[in-house]
Structure formats: C-alpha cells, structure tokens
C-alpha cells in the first residue's frame, strides 16, 4: 500500500514536472515570439528613419548644388548689371562730351558767322 502511494506520488510529481517543463517551454516560446515582434516593430521604425535620412541627405545635396548654381548665376547677373551700369555711365559721358563739342561748334559757327557778316 505504501509502495503504491509512493509510486502514485512519484507519478504525480513526474506529471507535474512535465507539465511545468511544458509550460516553461511555452513561456519561453511566447517570450521569444514577443521579443521578435517587438524587435521587428522597432526595426521597421529604424528602417523608415534610415530611408528618411537617406532621402534628406539626397535632398540636401541637391539643394547645395542648386544653391551653388544660383549663386553663380546671381554673380553673373551682378556682373552684367555692373557692366550695364558702366555702359550707361559711359553713354552719359559721351552725351556730355557731345554737348560740349556741340556748344563749341555753335560758338565757332557763331563766330564764323559774325566774321563772315563783318567781311560783307
């Protein structure tokens, strides 16, 4: 009788151990699945951040190139405007010179007219 009780007790203990081992494996498996799901979720965010960073880097490079081109074009425009300004100044100088010559010529013409009238 005692031996049978001992065997039953040992059988129940073995059954409980097996049940605990099964539950432990299930818990480990569930924890592993949860960990993998969390890591996958985080990796998706990290991957998206990486993709966004690459896009931003590309946009920054494009913007730098465009800014450089704009700067060069602006320098050309400034140079052209300065050249135009200089040409306007020269035209003004030529106009003043032409007025001076015209006034001198009128003075000479008037003097020659007086001389010519005086000789007649």
N, CA, C and O atoms as CSV, one atom per row, in Angstrom:
chain,resi,resn,atom,element,x,y,z
A,1,UNK,N,N,0.810,-1.185,0.000
A,1,UNK,CA,C,0.000,0.000,0.000
A,1,UNK,C,C,0.865,1.264,0.000
A,1,UNK,O,O,0.651,2.205,-0.765
A,2,UNK,N,N,1.827,1.232,0.879
A,2,UNK,CA,C,2.725,2.373,0.970
A,2,UNK,C,C,3.521,2.512,-0.320
A,2,UNK,O,O,3.769,3.620,-0.797
A,3,UNK,N,N,3.898,1.428,-0.849
A,3,UNK,CA,C,4.667,1.432,-2.075
A,3,UNK,C,C,3.815,1.980,-3.215
A,3,UNK,O,O,4.300,2.753,-4.042
A,4,UNK,N,N,2.554,1.583,-3.259
A,4,UNK,CA,C,1.657,2.096,-4.287
A,4,UNK,C,C,1.460,3.591,-4.122
A,4,UNK,O,O,1.458,4.311,-5.121
A,5,UNK,N,N,1.293,4.088,-2.908
A,5,UNK,CA,C,1.135,5.517,-2.637
A,5,UNK,C,C,2.386,6.276,-3.061
A,5,UNK,O,O,2.313,7.373,-3.616
A,6,UNK,N,N,3.549,5.658,-2.783
A,6,UNK,CA,C,4.801,6.287,-3.164
A,6,UNK,C,C,4.895,6.387,-4.691
A,6,UNK,O,O,5.305,7.415,-5.230
A,7,UNK,N,N,4.510,5.306,-5.379
A,7,UNK,CA,C,4.557,5.310,-6.832
A,7,UNK,C,C,3.581,6.340,-7.403
A,7,UNK,O,O,3.900,7.047,-8.359
A,8,UNK,N,N,2.404,6.415,-6.814
A,8,UNK,CA,C,1.405,7.405,-7.266
A,8,UNK,C,C,1.924,8.815,-7.045
A,8,UNK,O,O,1.787,9.697,-7.893
A,9,UNK,N,N,2.527,8.997,-5.872
A,9,UNK,CA,C,3.089,10.316,-5.549
A,9,UNK,C,C,4.196,10.674,-6.542
A,9,UNK,O,O,4.241,11.793,-7.054
A,10,UNK,N,N,5.085,9.720,-6.808
A,10,UNK,CA,C,6.164,9.962,-7.755
A,10,UNK,C,C,5.618,10.203,-9.164
A,10,UNK,O,O,6.134,11.050,-9.894
A,11,UNK,N,N,4.586,9.466,-9.543
A,11,UNK,CA,C,3.980,9.647,-10.860
A,11,UNK,C,C,3.364,11.043,-10.977
A,11,UNK,O,O,3.512,11.715,-11.997
A,12,UNK,N,N,2.668,11.469,-9.911
A,12,UNK,CA,C,2.075,12.812,-9.912
A,12,UNK,C,C,3.169,13.879,-9.980
A,12,UNK,O,O,3.026,14.881,-10.681
A,13,UNK,N,N,4.270,13.654,-9.239
A,13,UNK,CA,C,5.375,14.616,-9.270
A,13,UNK,C,C,5.991,14.681,-10.668
A,13,UNK,O,O,6.292,15.768,-11.163
A,14,UNK,N,N,6.178,13.534,-11.300
A,14,UNK,CA,C,6.723,13.496,-12.652
A,14,UNK,C,C,5.771,14.203,-13.622
A,14,UNK,O,O,6.198,14.940,-14.510
A,15,UNK,N,N,4.483,13.962,-13.430
A,15,UNK,CA,C,3.481,14.615,-14.287
A,15,UNK,C,C,3.520,16.128,-14.093
A,15,UNK,O,O,3.447,16.887,-15.059
A,16,UNK,N,N,3.634,16.555,-12.846
A,16,UNK,CA,C,3.725,17.994,-12.568
A,16,UNK,C,C,5.010,18.584,-13.159
A,16,UNK,O,O,4.998,19.683,-13.714
A,17,UNK,N,N,6.125,17.837,-13.034
A,17,UNK,CA,C,7.392,18.305,-13.601
A,17,UNK,C,C,7.281,18.446,-15.109
A,17,UNK,O,O,7.731,19.437,-15.683
A,18,UNK,N,N,6.677,17.444,-15.752
A,18,UNK,CA,C,6.488,17.504,-17.200
A,18,UNK,C,C,5.593,18.682,-17.581
A,18,UNK,O,O,5.843,19.405,-18.545
A,19,UNK,N,N,4.527,18.842,-16.772
A,19,UNK,CA,C,3.612,19.967,-17.036
A,19,UNK,C,C,4.333,21.296,-16.838
A,19,UNK,O,O,4.146,22.226,-17.623
A,20,UNK,N,N,5.152,21.392,-15.798
A,20,UNK,CA,C,5.922,22.624,-15.570
A,20,UNK,C,C,6.928,22.844,-16.688
A,20,UNK,O,O,7.114,23.969,-17.153
A,21,UNK,N,N,7.579,21.762,-17.121
A,21,UNK,CA,C,8.546,21.884,-18.214
A,21,UNK,C,C,7.842,22.337,-19.494
A,21,UNK,O,O,8.350,23.202,-20.207
A,22,UNK,N,N,6.679,21.760,-19.785
A,22,UNK,CA,C,5.906,22.151,-20.964
A,22,UNK,C,C,5.513,23.625,-20.865
A,22,UNK,O,O,5.650,24.375,-21.830
A,23,UNK,N,N,5.028,24.028,-19.706
A,23,UNK,CA,C,4.640,25.438,-19.505
A,23,UNK,C,C,5.851,26.360,-19.627
A,23,UNK,O,O,5.754,27.455,-20.181
A,24,UNK,N,N,7.002,25.906,-19.101
A,24,UNK,CA,C,8.221,26.709,-19.194
A,24,UNK,C,C,8.614,26.890,-20.664
A,24,UNK,O,O,8.957,27.994,-21.087
A,25,UNK,N,N,8.562,25.799,-21.440
A,25,UNK,CA,C,8.884,25.901,-22.874
A,25,UNK,C,C,7.900,26.814,-23.591
A,25,UNK,O,O,8.294,27.610,-24.443
A,26,UNK,N,N,6.609,26.698,-23.243
A,26,UNK,CA,C,5.600,27.575,-23.850
A,26,UNK,C,C,5.857,29.032,-23.485
A,26,UNK,O,O,5.725,29.920,-24.328
A,27,UNK,N,N,6.224,29.276,-22.234
A,27,UNK,CA,C,6.521,30.644,-21.797
A,27,UNK,C,C,7.750,31.187,-22.532
A,27,UNK,O,O,7.774,32.342,-22.957
A,28,UNK,N,N,8.776,30.327,-22.672
A,28,UNK,CA,C,9.976,30.754,-23.400
A,28,UNK,C,C,9.634,31.037,-24.851
A,28,UNK,O,O,10.086,32.029,-25.423
A,29,UNK,N,N,8.827,30.154,-25.446
A,29,UNK,CA,C,8.423,30.352,-26.843
A,29,UNK,C,C,7.614,31.634,-26.998
A,29,UNK,O,O,7.829,32.397,-27.940
A,30,UNK,N,N,6.683,31.874,-26.076
A,30,UNK,CA,C,5.867,33.093,-26.132
A,30,UNK,C,C,6.743,34.332,-25.939
A,30,UNK,O,O,6.563,35.336,-26.629
A,31,UNK,N,N,7.689,34.262,-25.000
A,31,UNK,CA,C,8.585,35.397,-24.760
A,31,UNK,C,C,9.450,35.658,-25.985
A,31,UNK,O,O,9.704,36.806,-26.349
A,32,UNK,N,N,9.904,34.565,-26.622
A,32,UNK,CA,C,10.714,34.707,-27.836
A,32,UNK,C,C,9.898,35.363,-28.947
A,32,UNK,O,O,10.381,36.262,-29.636
A,33,UNK,N,N,8.661,34.906,-29.114
A,33,UNK,CA,C,7.782,35.498,-30.141
A,33,UNK,C,C,7.544,36.979,-29.854
A,33,UNK,O,O,7.587,37.814,-30.758
A,34,UNK,N,N,7.291,37.291,-28.581
A,34,UNK,CA,C,7.060,38.688,-28.206
A,34,UNK,C,C,8.300,39.522,-28.478
A,34,UNK,O,O,8.211,40.619,-29.029
A,35,UNK,N,N,9.446,39.001,-28.094
A,35,UNK,CA,C,10.691,39.731,-28.323
A,35,UNK,C,C,10.931,39.958,-29.804
A,35,UNK,O,O,11.306,41.056,-30.213
A,36,UNK,N,N,10.716,38.916,-30.617
A,36,UNK,CA,C,10.887,39.060,-32.058
A,36,UNK,C,C,9.906,40.080,-32.636
A,36,UNK,O,O,10.267,40.878,-33.501
A,37,UNK,N,N,8.663,40.046,-32.151
A,37,UNK,CA,C,7.676,41.007,-32.640
A,37,UNK,C,C,8.076,42.432,-32.273
A,37,UNK,O,O,7.957,43.344,-33.091
A,38,UNK,N,N,8.551,42.623,-31.038
A,38,UNK,CA,C,8.988,43.962,-30.615
A,38,UNK,C,C,10.195,44.430,-31.416
A,38,UNK,O,O,10.263,45.584,-31.839
A,39,UNK,N,N,11.144,43.524,-31.620
A,39,UNK,CA,C,12.333,43.888,-32.388
A,39,UNK,C,C,11.951,44.210,-33.828
A,39,UNK,O,O,12.456,45.172,-34.407
A,40,UNK,N,N,11.060,43.407,-34.404
A,40,UNK,CA,C,10.606,43.681,-35.768
A,40,UNK,C,C,9.916,45.034,-35.844
A,40,UNK,O,O,10.128,45.800,-36.784
A,41,UNK,N,N,9.083,45.321,-34.837
A,41,UNK,CA,C,8.390,46.620,-34.818
A,41,UNK,C,C,9.397,47.767,-34.732
A,41,UNK,O,O,9.264,48.772,-35.430
A,42,UNK,N,N,10.400,47.608,-33.873
A,42,UNK,CA,C,11.432,48.646,-33.749
A,42,UNK,C,C,12.247,48.742,-35.029
A,42,UNK,O,O,12.598,49.839,-35.462
A,43,UNK,N,N,12.550,47.602,-35.634
A,43,UNK,CA,C,13.337,47.617,-36.867
A,43,UNK,C,C,12.608,48.331,-37.990
A,43,UNK,O,O,13.231,49.003,-38.812
A,44,UNK,N,N,11.288,48.189,-38.027
A,44,UNK,CA,C,10.512,48.896,-39.055
A,44,UNK,C,C,10.693,50.396,-38.876
A,44,UNK,O,O,10.911,51.117,-39.850
A,45,UNK,N,N,10.603,50.869,-37.634
A,45,UNK,CA,C,10.804,52.298,-37.369
A,45,UNK,C,C,12.205,52.751,-37.702
A,45,UNK,O,O,12.403,53.820,-38.279
A,46,UNK,N,N,13.178,51.935,-37.338
A,46,UNK,CA,C,14.575,52.277,-37.620
A,46,UNK,C,C,14.813,52.285,-39.125
A,46,UNK,O,O,15.489,53.170,-39.649
A,47,UNK,N,N,14.257,51.300,-39.813
A,47,UNK,CA,C,14.419,51.246,-41.268
A,47,UNK,C,C,13.779,52.458,-41.921
A,47,UNK,O,O,14.343,53.036,-42.851
A,48,UNK,N,N,12.615,52.842,-41.444
A,48,UNK,CA,C,11.942,54.022,-42.003
A,48,UNK,C,C,12.758,55.279,-41.726
A,48,UNK,O,O,12.880,56.147,-42.591
A,49,UNK,N,N,13.315,55.378,-40.526
A,49,UNK,CA,C,14.163,56.529,-40.197
A,49,UNK,C,C,15.395,56.552,-41.096
A,49,UNK,O,O,15.824,57.618,-41.537
A,50,UNK,N,N,15.966,55.379,-41.367
A,50,UNK,CA,C,17.144,55.296,-42.244
A,50,UNK,C,C,16.787,55.745,-43.657
A,50,UNK,O,O,17.530,56.499,-44.284
A,51,UNK,N,N,15.640,55.273,-44.155
A,51,UNK,CA,C,15.193,55.668,-45.502
A,51,UNK,C,C,14.968,57.175,-45.547
A,51,UNK,O,O,15.376,57.843,-46.497
A,52,UNK,N,N,14.320,57.703,-44.517
A,52,UNK,CA,C,14.076,59.154,-44.470
A,52,UNK,C,C,15.381,59.933,-44.423
A,52,UNK,O,O,15.509,60.977,-45.063
A,53,UNK,N,N,16.356,59.425,-43.662
A,53,UNK,CA,C,17.650,60.100,-43.570
A,53,UNK,C,C,18.348,60.111,-44.929
A,53,UNK,O,O,18.942,61.118,-45.315
A,54,UNK,N,N,18.278,58.998,-45.649
A,54,UNK,CA,C,18.889,58.945,-46.982
A,54,UNK,C,C,18.208,59.932,-47.925
A,54,UNK,O,O,18.871,60.608,-48.712
A,55,UNK,N,N,16.885,60.010,-47.840
A,55,UNK,CA,C,16.155,60.968,-48.683
A,55,UNK,C,C,16.577,62.395,-48.338
A,55,UNK,O,O,16.798,63.219,-49.225
A,56,UNK,N,N,16.684,62.675,-47.041
A,56,UNK,CA,C,17.098,64.011,-46.610
A,56,UNK,C,C,18.507,64.325,-47.094
A,56,UNK,O,O,18.775,65.433,-47.559
A,57,UNK,N,N,19.402,63.359,-46.984
A,57,UNK,CA,C,20.771,63.574,-47.465
A,57,UNK,C,C,20.772,63.887,-48.960
A,57,UNK,O,O,21.482,64.784,-49.415
A,58,UNK,N,N,19.982,63.148,-49.708
A,58,UNK,CA,C,19.897,63.388,-51.160
A,58,UNK,C,C,19.336,64.781,-51.432
A,58,UNK,O,O,19.845,65.501,-52.290
A,59,UNK,N,N,18.295,65.158,-50.707
A,59,UNK,CA,C,17.699,66.487,-50.895
A,59,UNK,C,C,18.682,67.590,-50.516
A,59,UNK,O,O,18.735,68.630,-51.172
A,60,UNK,N,N,19.460,67.365,-49.460
A,60,UNK,CA,C,20.454,68.363,-49.037
A,60,UNK,C,C,21.507,68.553,-50.125
A,60,UNK,O,O,21.889,69.680,-50.438
A,61,UNK,N,N,21.976,67.434,-50.702
A,61,UNK,CA,C,22.971,67.530,-51.769
A,61,UNK,C,C,22.397,68.260,-52.976
A,61,UNK,O,O,23.061,69.102,-53.580
A,62,UNK,N,N,21.159,67.927,-53.317
A,62,UNK,CA,C,20.505,68.598,-54.447
A,62,UNK,C,C,20.373,70.091,-54.167
A,62,UNK,O,O,20.639,70.923,-55.035
A,63,UNK,N,N,19.962,70.417,-52.957
A,63,UNK,CA,C,19.808,71.827,-52.585
A,63,UNK,C,C,21.151,72.549,-52.625
A,63,UNK,O,O,21.217,73.701,-53.055
A,64,UNK,N,N,22.217,71.894,-52.186
A,64,UNK,CA,C,23.540,72.511,-52.229
A,64,UNK,C,C,23.958,72.791,-53.668
A,64,UNK,O,O,24.499,73.855,-53.969
A,65,UNK,N,N,23.704,71.836,-54.547
A,65,UNK,CA,C,24.056,72.033,-55.963
A,65,UNK,C,C,23.257,73.188,-56.540
A,65,UNK,O,O,23.806,74.049,-57.227
A,66,UNK,N,N,21.954,73.203,-56.259
A,66,UNK,CA,C,21.106,74.270,-56.786
A,66,UNK,C,C,21.498,75.623,-56.205
A,66,UNK,O,O,21.495,76.628,-56.915
A,67,UNK,N,N,21.833,75.653,-54.920
A,67,UNK,CA,C,22.256,76.916,-54.303
A,67,UNK,C,C,23.554,77.405,-54.931
A,67,UNK,O,O,23.726,78.601,-55.165
A,68,UNK,N,N,24.458,76.485,-55.201
A,68,UNK,CA,C,25.714,76.857,-55.852
A,68,UNK,C,C,25.459,77.407,-57.252
A,68,UNK,O,O,26.042,78.418,-57.644
A,69,UNK,N,N,24.591,76.742,-57.996
A,69,UNK,CA,C,24.245,77.225,-59.341
A,69,UNK,C,C,23.579,78.590,-59.265
A,69,UNK,O,O,23.880,79.476,-60.066
A,70,UNK,N,N,22.679,78.762,-58.309
A,70,UNK,CA,C,22.006,80.046,-58.140
A,70,UNK,C,C,23.008,81.134,-57.784
A,70,UNK,O,O,22.910,82.260,-58.272
A,71,UNK,N,N,23.970,80.796,-56.933
A,71,UNK,CA,C,24.997,81.765,-56.549
A,71,UNK,C,C,25.814,82.190,-57.766
A,71,UNK,O,O,26.083,83.376,-57.957
A,72,UNK,N,N,26.206,81.216,-58.587
A,72,UNK,CA,C,26.973,81.540,-59.796
A,72,UNK,C,C,26.141,82.397,-60.747
A,72,UNK,O,O,26.640,83.364,-61.324
A,73,UNK,N,N,24.878,82.034,-60.904
A,73,UNK,CA,C,24.007,82.796,-61.801
A,73,UNK,C,C,23.807,84.216,-61.268
A,73,UNK,O,O,23.796,85.176,-62.038
A,74,UNK,N,N,23.650,84.342,-59.968
A,74,UNK,CA,C,23.491,85.660,-59.364
A,74,UNK,C,C,24.749,86.498,-59.575
A,74,UNK,O,O,24.659,87.691,-59.863
A,75,UNK,N,N,25.917,85.880,-59.434
A,75,UNK,CA,C,27.174,86.600,-59.670
A,75,UNK,C,C,27.250,87.072,-61.121
A,75,UNK,O,O,27.705,88.181,-61.400
A,76,UNK,N,N,26.798,86.215,-62.044
A,76,UNK,CA,C,26.779,86.620,-63.454
A,76,UNK,C,C,25.828,87.792,-63.663
A,76,UNK,O,O,26.152,88.744,-64.372
A,77,UNK,N,N,24.653,87.717,-63.041
A,77,UNK,CA,C,23.689,88.817,-63.177
A,77,UNK,C,C,24.263,90.109,-62.623
A,77,UNK,O,O,24.118,91.169,-63.231
A,78,UNK,N,N,24.916,90.023,-61.468
A,78,UNK,CA,C,25.512,91.217,-60.860
A,78,UNK,C,C,26.568,91.794,-61.794
A,78,UNK,O,O,26.652,93.007,-61.987
A,79,UNK,N,N,27.371,90.905,-62.367
A,79,UNK,CA,C,28.400,91.358,-63.309
A,79,UNK,C,C,27.766,92.038,-64.514
A,79,UNK,O,O,28.238,93.082,-64.966
A,80,UNK,N,N,26.698,91.446,-65.031
A,80,UNK,CA,C,26.017,92.046,-66.181
A,80,UNK,C,C,25.425,93.410,-65.827
A,80,UNK,O,O,25.519,94.352,-66.614
A,81,UNK,N,N,24.822,93.516,-64.657
A,81,UNK,CA,C,24.232,94.789,-64.229
A,81,UNK,C,C,25.324,95.839,-64.047
A,81,UNK,O,O,25.143,96.998,-64.422
A,82,UNK,N,N,26.461,95.435,-63.472
A,82,UNK,CA,C,27.560,96.384,-63.306
A,82,UNK,C,C,28.090,96.836,-64.667
A,82,UNK,O,O,28.412,98.009,-64.859
A,83,UNK,N,N,28.179,95.884,-65.619
A,83,UNK,CA,C,28.601,96.250,-66.972
A,83,UNK,C,C,27.609,97.200,-67.621
A,83,UNK,O,O,28.005,98.165,-68.275
A,84,UNK,N,N,26.326,96.931,-67.444
A,84,UNK,CA,C,25.292,97.800,-67.984
A,84,UNK,C,C,25.371,99.186,-67.352
A,84,UNK,O,O,25.238,100.205,-68.032
A,85,UNK,N,N,25.590,99.203,-66.038
A,85,UNK,CA,C,25.720,100.467,-65.313
A,85,UNK,C,C,26.917,101.253,-65.844
A,85,UNK,O,O,26.830,102.464,-66.049
A,86,UNK,N,N,28.022,100.566,-66.063
A,86,UNK,CA,C,29.218,101.224,-66.594
A,86,UNK,C,C,28.942,101.766,-67.990
A,86,UNK,O,O,29.359,102.874,-68.327
A,87,UNK,N,N,28.230,100.970,-68.809
A,87,UNK,CA,C,27.894,101.425,-70.166
A,87,UNK,C,C,27.018,102.664,-70.105
A,87,UNK,O,O,27.195,103.591,-70.895
A,88,UNK,N,N,26.067,102.688,-69.167
A,88,UNK,CA,C,25.217,103.882,-69.018
A,88,UNK,C,C,26.047,105.092,-68.621
A,88,UNK,O,O,25.825,106.199,-69.111
A,89,UNK,N,N,27.008,104.868,-67.726
A,89,UNK,CA,C,27.875,105.984,-67.325
A,89,UNK,C,C,28.672,106.490,-68.523
A,89,UNK,O,O,28.830,107.694,-68.723
A,90,UNK,N,N,29.167,105.544,-69.312
A,90,UNK,CA,C,29.934,105.947,-70.491
A,90,UNK,C,C,29.049,106.689,-71.481
A,90,UNK,O,O,29.478,107.669,-72.089
A,91,UNK,N,N,27.817,106.226,-71.644
A,91,UNK,CA,C,26.887,106.942,-72.538
A,91,UNK,C,C,26.659,108.346,-72.016
A,91,UNK,O,O,26.615,109.307,-72.784
A,92,UNK,N,N,26.512,108.457,-70.684
A,92,UNK,CA,C,26.351,109.783,-70.086
A,92,UNK,C,C,27.567,110.636,-70.350
A,92,UNK,O,O,27.437,111.819,-70.662
A,93,UNK,N,N,28.763,110.050,-70.230
A,93,UNK,CA,C,29.996,110.780,-70.502
A,93,UNK,C,C,30.065,111.198,-71.966
A,93,UNK,O,O,30.452,112.324,-72.280
A,94,UNK,N,N,29.686,110.282,-72.865
A,94,UNK,CA,C,29.691,110.596,-74.290
A,94,UNK,C,C,28.676,111.695,-74.579
A,94,UNK,O,O,28.942,112.595,-75.376
A,95,UNK,N,N,27.526,111.624,-73.941
A,95,UNK,CA,C,26.493,112.650,-74.139
A,95,UNK,C,C,27.008,114.010,-73.678
A,95,UNK,O,O,26.820,115.012,-74.367
A,96,UNK,N,N,27.651,114.048,-72.523
A,96,UNK,CA,C,28.224,115.309,-72.046
A,96,UNK,C,C,29.315,115.806,-72.998
A,96,UNK,O,O,29.395,116.997,-73.299
A,97,UNK,N,N,30.141,114.889,-73.459
A,97,UNK,CA,C,31.185,115.246,-74.407
A,97,UNK,C,C,30.562,115.796,-75.685
A,97,UNK,O,O,31.027,116.797,-76.232
A,98,UNK,N,N,29.494,115.125,-76.162
A,98,UNK,CA,C,28.827,115.583,-77.385
A,98,UNK,C,C,28.222,116.968,-77.172
A,98,UNK,O,O,28.286,117.804,-78.073
A,99,UNK,N,N,27.643,117.228,-76.018
A,99,UNK,CA,C,27.085,118.557,-75.729
A,99,UNK,C,C,28.187,119.613,-75.731
A,99,UNK,O,O,28.028,120.707,-76.272
A,100,UNK,N,N,29.317,119.248,-75.103
A,100,UNK,CA,C,30.435,120.195,-75.077
A,100,UNK,C,C,30.908,120.505,-76.487
A,100,UNK,O,O,31.126,121.666,-76.834
A,101,UNK,N,N,31.067,119.470,-77.297
A,101,UNK,CA,C,31.503,119.660,-78.688
A,101,UNK,C,C,30.470,120.496,-79.432
A,101,UNK,O,O,30.828,121.400,-80.187
A,102,UNK,N,N,29.183,120.196,-79.222
A,102,UNK,CA,C,28.122,120.945,-79.905
A,102,UNK,C,C,28.166,122.415,-79.512
A,102,UNK,O,O,28.047,123.297,-80.363
A,103,UNK,N,N,28.339,122.674,-78.214
A,103,UNK,CA,C,28.408,124.072,-77.756
A,103,UNK,C,C,29.626,124.762,-78.367
A,103,UNK,O,O,29.542,125.910,-78.805
A,104,UNK,N,N,30.756,124.059,-78.394
A,104,UNK,CA,C,31.958,124.630,-79.006
A,104,UNK,C,C,31.721,124.901,-80.490
A,104,UNK,O,O,32.109,125.952,-81.001
A,105,UNK,N,N,31.092,123.967,-81.173
A,105,UNK,CA,C,30.828,124.135,-82.603
A,105,UNK,C,C,29.873,125.297,-82.841
A,105,UNK,O,O,30.055,126.057,-83.792
A,106,UNK,N,N,28.875,125.444,-82.007
A,106,UNK,CA,C,27.948,126.579,-82.142
A,106,UNK,C,C,28.688,127.901,-81.926
A,106,UNK,O,O,28.491,128.881,-82.643
A,107,UNK,N,N,29.552,127.882,-80.900
A,107,UNK,CA,C,30.332,129.088,-80.642
A,107,UNK,C,C,31.199,129.424,-81.852
A,107,UNK,O,O,31.273,130.577,-82.278
A,108,UNK,N,N,31.850,128.405,-82.397
A,108,UNK,CA,C,32.697,128.620,-83.575
A,108,UNK,C,C,31.845,129.061,-84.759
A,108,UNK,O,O,32.222,129.971,-85.497
A,109,UNK,N,N,30.694,128.415,-84.938
A,109,UNK,CA,C,29.809,128.764,-86.059
A,109,UNK,C,C,29.318,130.194,-85.915
A,109,UNK,O,O,29.260,130.937,-86.895
A,110,UNK,N,N,28.967,130.580,-84.707
A,110,UNK,CA,C,28.509,131.944,-84.474
A,110,UNK,C,C,29.637,132.929,-84.753
A,110,UNK,O,O,29.425,133.973,-85.371
A,111,UNK,N,N,30.845,132.586,-84.287
A,111,UNK,CA,C,31.991,133.462,-84.524
A,111,UNK,C,C,32.283,133.566,-86.013
A,111,UNK,O,O,32.571,134.654,-86.513
A,112,UNK,N,N,32.214,132.459,-86.720
A,112,UNK,CA,C,32.452,132.497,-88.166
A,112,UNK,C,C,31.351,133.299,-88.876
A,112,UNK,O,O,31.616,134.005,-89.849
A,113,UNK,N,N,30.139,133.183,-88.386
A,113,UNK,CA,C,29.033,133.950,-88.980
A,113,UNK,C,C,29.272,135.455,-88.784
A,113,UNK,O,O,29.082,136.241,-89.712
A,114,UNK,N,N,29.689,135.849,-87.573
A,114,UNK,CA,C,29.979,137.256,-87.341
A,114,UNK,C,C,31.116,137.733,-88.241
A,114,UNK,O,O,31.072,138.823,-88.812
A,115,UNK,N,N,32.137,136.879,-88.346
A,115,UNK,CA,C,33.275,137.238,-89.189
A,115,UNK,C,C,32.837,137.372,-90.630
A,115,UNK,O,O,33.227,138.318,-91.314
A,116,UNK,N,N,32.028,136.433,-91.100
A,116,UNK,CA,C,31.566,136.440,-92.462
A,116,UNK,C,C,30.675,137.665,-92.731
A,116,UNK,O,O,30.787,138.275,-93.794
A,117,UNK,N,N,29.799,138.032,-91.792
A,117,UNK,CA,C,28.932,139.214,-91.916
A,117,UNK,C,C,29.774,140.490,-91.876
A,117,UNK,O,O,29.485,141.476,-92.554
A,118,UNK,N,N,30.811,140.435,-91.067
A,118,UNK,CA,C,31.671,141.622,-90.957
A,118,UNK,C,C,32.456,141.875,-92.227
A,118,UNK,O,O,32.756,143.022,-92.559
A,119,UNK,N,N,32.784,140.824,-92.932
A,119,UNK,CA,C,33.529,140.979,-94.174
A,119,UNK,C,C,32.637,141.433,-95.288
A,119,UNK,O,O,33.117,142.044,-96.243
A,120,UNK,N,N,31.372,141.162,-95.208
A,120,UNK,CA,C,30.476,141.582,-96.290
A,120,UNK,C,C,30.219,143.050,-96.091
A,120,UNK,O,O,29.489,143.660,-96.872
